[in-house]
């Protein structure tokens, strides 16, 4: 049985829920290798072949009407919801926090808080240290609102890849910094001043603070690393043992289990400036989405899956 990621590459619950449910009803989808568009994989969506669906979203509301159907079909799933409070200057098309908080509480009431994980991710530190207090204020407000709705919150810090730096600079956010690019002692000081208060606030609200694929070790601040695609969580939630092995296709610091991703890079209209997945670049280039298609985005070069070699990204 395989774990399906829905999706690291784009926000399927927010923008592509009708397509996803059509794929669920048909029992399969096609996924194109983002690094070789001539390679395609047919993915079974039959409940007997899927250990769990792991939903990633900034706005899962469009998928909520379909959850009863997913459960009736026998699918197992949990949600990871990203809510940062960063605002429209960094997350241009992400809804305001209030409706997302309401949706998260609705999900927790429907599924249980164990199946709802919160991502306060990424944390954006500023070259002006006084701005760090805004991170703590945002977390305080959001964690108060989510008390009782989730037991785990994952954090990571802004990763200033080249494309991200360019996007932030063009968006007037060029003074954000990446702790991993700072002198080690300075980075540890800045991290401690943020991470320790976050951990303490989370703890008082019944949440475990964990780190997602940290480039800098946070265990000295009492924050362990944890997988997002989590075999142990799947075992606890669904009494299903999927074993453990690290996904070798993810970043070296990532502890996630292997999974198969249903998404396509460049297909997310949220337009977040920190996005490493190309935001809506594929849509801008004219790639088409058809809710009836087995592909999330129609392939640029591949018209018939028989023309391409099978792609096994996580054999």
SVG drawing of the C-alpha trace seen along z (x, -y; Angstrom):
<svg xmlns="http://www.w3.org/2000/svg" viewBox="-21 -47 50 51">
<polyline fill="none" stroke="black" stroke-width="0.4" points="0.0,0.0 1.2,-3.5 0.8,-6.9 -0.6,-9.6 0.5,-13.2 -2.3,-15.6 -0.1,-17.6 3.3,-19.1 3.4,-20.6 0.1,-22.6 -3.0,-23.2 -5.4,-20.5 -8.0,-20.9 -8.2,-24.7 -8.2,-24.8 -8.7,-21.3 -11.2,-19.5 -13.6,-18.6 -10.8,-17.1 -9.6,-15.2 -13.0,-13.7 -13.4,-12.7 -10.1,-10.9 -11.2,-9.2 -14.4,-8.0 -12.6,-6.7 -10.0,-5.1 -6.8,-6.4 -4.8,-9.4 -1.8,-10.1 1.3,-11.9 3.9,-13.4 7.5,-13.4 8.3,-17.1 11.9,-16.6 11.1,-14.5 7.7,-15.2 7.9,-12.1 7.7,-9.9 4.2,-9.3 2.9,-7.2 -0.6,-5.7 -1.5,-6.0 -4.2,-3.7 -6.6,-5.6 -8.5,-2.4 -8.8,-2.4 -7.4,1.1 -4.1,-0.2 -3.9,-3.5 -2.6,-3.5 -3.6,-7.1 -4.2,-10.4 -2.2,-13.2 -3.8,-16.5 -1.7,-19.7 -3.6,-23.0 -3.9,-26.7 -7.6,-26.6 -9.2,-23.1 -12.8,-24.4 -13.7,-23.3 -12.9,-19.7 -14.9,-19.5 -18.3,-18.7 -16.6,-15.6 -15.2,-14.1 -18.2,-11.9 -17.9,-10.4 -14.2,-9.7 -14.9,-8.0 -17.8,-6.0 -15.5,-4.8 -13.0,-3.6 -10.3,-6.2 -8.1,-7.1 -6.7,-10.6 -5.4,-13.4 -4.8,-17.1 -1.9,-19.5 -3.0,-23.1 -0.6,-26.0 -1.6,-29.1 1.0,-31.8 -0.6,-35.2 2.0,-36.6 -0.6,-38.6 -1.2,-39.5 2.2,-41.2 3.8,-37.7 0.8,-35.4 -1.1,-37.4 -4.1,-35.1 -4.3,-33.2 -7.6,-34.0 -7.6,-35.9 -6.9,-34.0 -10.4,-34.1 -12.1,-31.9 -9.2,-29.4 -9.4,-29.2 -13.1,-28.5 -12.5,-25.8 -9.7,-24.2 -12.0,-24.1 -14.7,-22.5 -12.3,-19.9 -11.2,-19.1 -14.8,-18.7 -15.6,-16.4 -12.4,-14.3 -10.8,-14.8 -7.8,-17.0 -5.4,-14.1 -6.1,-14.2 -5.5,-17.9 -1.9,-19.1 -1.0,-22.8 1.9,-24.2 3.2,-27.6 5.5,-27.6 7.6,-29.4 8.7,-31.6 10.1,-34.8 12.8,-36.5 13.6,-40.1 17.0,-41.9 15.5,-44.2 15.4,-42.1 12.5,-44.1 10.3,-42.5 10.7,-39.1 8.1,-40.1 5.5,-40.1 6.2,-36.4 5.5,-35.7 2.3,-37.8 1.0,-36.0 1.6,-32.6 0.1,-33.7 -3.1,-34.8 -3.4,-31.8 -2.5,-29.2 -5.1,-30.6 -7.7,-30.2 -6.7,-26.6 -6.4,-25.4 -8.1,-22.0 -8.3,-21.7 -4.9,-20.3 -2.1,-18.6 0.8,-19.3 2.3,-22.4 5.2,-22.2 7.6,-25.0 10.3,-25.8 12.2,-28.9 12.3,-30.7 14.6,-29.0 16.1,-31.7 16.7,-29.8 17.7,-32.0 14.2,-32.1 12.7,-32.9 15.2,-35.8 14.3,-37.3 10.5,-37.0 10.8,-38.6 13.0,-41.4 10.5,-42.2 7.7,-42.1 9.4,-44.6 10.3,-41.9 14.1,-41.9 15.0,-42.3 13.8,-38.9 16.6,-36.6 17.4,-32.9 19.0,-31.8 20.9,-29.0 22.9,-31.7 23.9,-33.6 27.0,-33.2 26.3,-30.1 26.4,-31.9 24.2,-34.7 21.8,-32.2 21.5,-30.2 20.8,-33.4 18.1,-34.6 16.5,-31.1 16.5,-30.7 14.8,-34.1 12.0,-32.9 11.8,-29.1 11.8,-28.9 8.7,-31.2 6.9,-29.4 7.5,-26.0 6.3,-27.4 3.1,-28.9 2.4,-25.7 2.8,-23.6 0.4,-25.7 -2.2,-25.1 -1.8,-21.4 0.3,-21.4 3.7,-19.7 6.0,-22.0 8.1,-20.1 10.5,-21.1 9.9,-20.3 13.1,-19.4 15.2,-21.9 18.5,-23.0 19.6,-24.0 19.2,-21.7 16.4,-22.9 16.6,-20.0 18.7,-22.1 15.6,-24.4 13.4,-21.4 12.0,-21.1 12.4,-17.7 12.3,-17.1 9.2,-15.2 8.0,-13.8 4.9,-15.3 4.3,-12.1 4.3,-10.1 4.1,-6.4 3.8,-6.3 0.9,-8.7 -0.8,-6.5 -0.3,-3.5 -1.9,-5.3 -4.8,-6.8 -5.7,-3.9 -4.1,-0.8 -2.2,-0.3 1.5,0.5 3.3,-1.0 6.8,-0.4 9.4,-3.2 12.0,-4.2 13.0,-7.7 12.0,-9.2 15.3,-9.5 13.8,-11.9 13.2,-14.6 15.7,-17.0 18.4,-15.3 16.9,-16.7 13.4,-15.6 12.2,-12.6 9.1,-11.8 8.0,-8.4 8.0,-7.7 4.8,-8.9 3.4,-9.4 2.4,-13.0 -0.7,-13.8 0.2,-17.5 1.9,-19.5 4.4,-22.3 3.5,-25.7 -0.3,-25.2 -1.0,-27.0 -2.7,-30.4 -1.9,-31.4 1.2,-33.1 3.2,-33.0 6.5,-34.8 8.4,-32.1 7.1,-29.3 9.8,-27.0 7.3,-25.2 7.0,-27.9 3.6,-29.2 1.4,-29.5 4.2,-29.4 2.8,-26.4 -0.6,-28.1 1.0,-31.3 2.7,-29.3 -0.7,-28.1 -0.9,-24.7 -4.6,-23.8 -6.6,-22.2 -9.6,-20.0 -11.5,-18.6 -12.4,-15.6 -8.8,-14.8 -6.7,-12.1 -3.9,-14.7 -4.0,-17.7 -2.5,-19.8 -2.6,-18.6 1.0,-17.6 3.0,-19.8 4.5,-17.0 2.8,-13.8 -0.7,-13.2 -0.9,-9.5 0.5,-7.8 1.5,-4.8 4.0,-7.1 6.0,-7.6 8.0,-5.3 6.6,-4.4 7.9,-6.6 8.5,-5.0 9.6,-7.8 9.3,-5.8 9.7,-2.1"/>
</svg>
